[in-house]
Amino acid sequence: MTDPATLMGQLDADARALDAVGRELGAKLKELAEVEIAHQDAYDAALLEVNESSKEKREAKARLAVPVELRGRLARLRREVEALKSYARIKGDTMSGRQSQLSALRDEARVG
């Protein structure tokens, strides 16, 4: 097992990393919300312009009428948000494991 000082340093580094990813995730979620609104507005506007009798065809043409850059940005942001969420979960699990190790070391010190 690692010594307590090393574990405390690792926990501190993990906490700083988790804080940073939390700030980045918050910013990305805000940006994602803005892009989702812009995407939906573009889609709704395109849907009004499409003259098709079939609902499926109207929706398909409207989706294609949304600018490629906007669709790409939306997809990229969704992937980035999911990656940040995943990283935060992993970092949180790592911190939990280190806290358990530290607790075990404290218990050993009390007994020994």
C-alpha positions as CSV (number, residue, x, y, z in Angstrom):
1,M,0.0,0.0,0.0
2,T,1.1,3.6,-0.7
3,D,2.1,5.8,2.2
4,P,-0.5,8.4,3.5
5,A,1.5,11.4,2.3
6,T,1.6,10.1,-1.2
7,L,-2.1,9.3,-1.1
8,M,-3.0,12.8,0.2
9,G,-1.0,14.3,-2.7
10,Q,-2.7,12.1,-5.2
11,L,-6.1,13.0,-3.7
12,D,-5.3,16.7,-3.9
13,A,-4.3,16.3,-7.5
14,D,-7.4,14.3,-8.3
15,A,-9.6,16.9,-6.6
16,R,-7.9,19.7,-8.6
17,A,-8.4,17.7,-11.9
18,L,-12.0,17.0,-11.0
19,D,-12.6,20.7,-10.2
20,A,-11.1,21.7,-13.6
21,V,-13.2,19.2,-15.5
22,G,-16.3,20.4,-13.7
23,R,-15.7,23.9,-14.9
24,E,-15.0,22.7,-18.4
25,L,-18.1,20.5,-18.4
26,G,-20.2,23.4,-17.2
27,A,-18.9,25.6,-20.0
28,K,-19.5,22.9,-22.6
29,L,-23.0,22.2,-21.3
30,K,-23.8,25.9,-21.7
31,E,-22.4,25.9,-25.2
32,L,-24.2,22.7,-26.1
33,A,-27.5,24.2,-25.0
34,E,-26.9,27.2,-27.2
35,V,-26.0,25.1,-30.2
36,E,-29.0,22.8,-29.6
37,I,-31.3,25.8,-29.7
38,A,-29.7,27.2,-32.9
39,H,-29.9,23.7,-34.4
40,Q,-33.6,23.4,-33.5
41,D,-34.3,26.9,-34.8
42,A,-32.6,26.1,-38.1
43,Y,-34.5,22.7,-38.4
44,D,-37.8,24.4,-37.6
45,A,-37.2,27.1,-40.2
46,A,-36.2,24.5,-42.8
47,L,-39.3,22.3,-42.0
48,L,-41.5,25.3,-42.8
49,E,-39.9,25.6,-46.2
50,V,-40.2,22.0,-47.3
51,N,-43.1,21.2,-49.5
52,E,-43.6,17.4,-49.1
53,S,-46.8,15.5,-48.3
54,S,-45.0,12.8,-46.4
55,K,-44.0,13.8,-42.8
56,E,-40.9,11.5,-43.0
57,K,-39.8,13.2,-46.2
58,R,-40.4,16.7,-44.8
59,E,-38.4,15.9,-41.7
60,A,-35.5,14.3,-43.7
61,K,-35.3,17.2,-46.1
62,A,-35.4,19.7,-43.2
63,R,-32.6,17.8,-41.3
64,L,-30.5,18.0,-44.5
65,A,-31.2,21.7,-44.8
66,V,-29.7,22.5,-41.4
67,P,-26.1,23.8,-42.2
68,V,-23.5,21.1,-42.1
69,E,-21.3,23.2,-39.7
70,L,-24.1,23.5,-37.2
71,R,-24.8,19.7,-37.4
72,G,-21.1,19.0,-37.0
73,R,-20.7,21.4,-34.1
74,L,-23.7,19.8,-32.3
75,A,-22.4,16.3,-32.8
76,R,-18.9,17.4,-31.6
77,L,-20.2,19.1,-28.5
78,R,-22.3,16.1,-27.6
79,R,-19.3,13.8,-27.8
80,E,-17.1,16.3,-25.8
81,V,-19.8,16.5,-23.1
82,E,-20.0,12.7,-22.8
83,A,-16.2,12.4,-22.7
84,L,-16.0,14.9,-19.9
85,K,-18.8,13.2,-18.0
86,S,-17.0,9.9,-18.4
87,Y,-13.7,11.4,-17.3
88,A,-15.3,12.9,-14.2
89,R,-16.9,9.5,-13.3
90,I,-13.5,7.8,-13.6
91,K,-11.7,10.5,-11.7
92,G,-14.4,10.3,-8.9
93,D,-14.0,6.5,-8.7
94,T,-10.2,6.9,-8.5
95,M,-10.6,9.4,-5.7
96,S,-13.0,7.0,-3.9
97,G,-10.4,4.2,-4.1
98,R,-7.6,6.4,-2.8
99,Q,-9.8,7.6,0.1
100,S,-10.5,3.9,0.9
101,Q,-6.8,3.2,0.9
102,L,-6.1,6.2,3.1
103,S,-8.9,5.0,5.5
104,A,-7.4,1.5,5.7
105,L,-3.9,3.0,6.4
106,R,-5.4,5.1,9.2
107,D,-7.1,2.0,10.7
108,E,-3.8,0.1,10.5
109,A,-2.1,2.9,12.3
110,R,-4.7,2.9,15.1
111,V,-4.5,-0.8,15.6
112,G,-0.7,-1.0,15.2
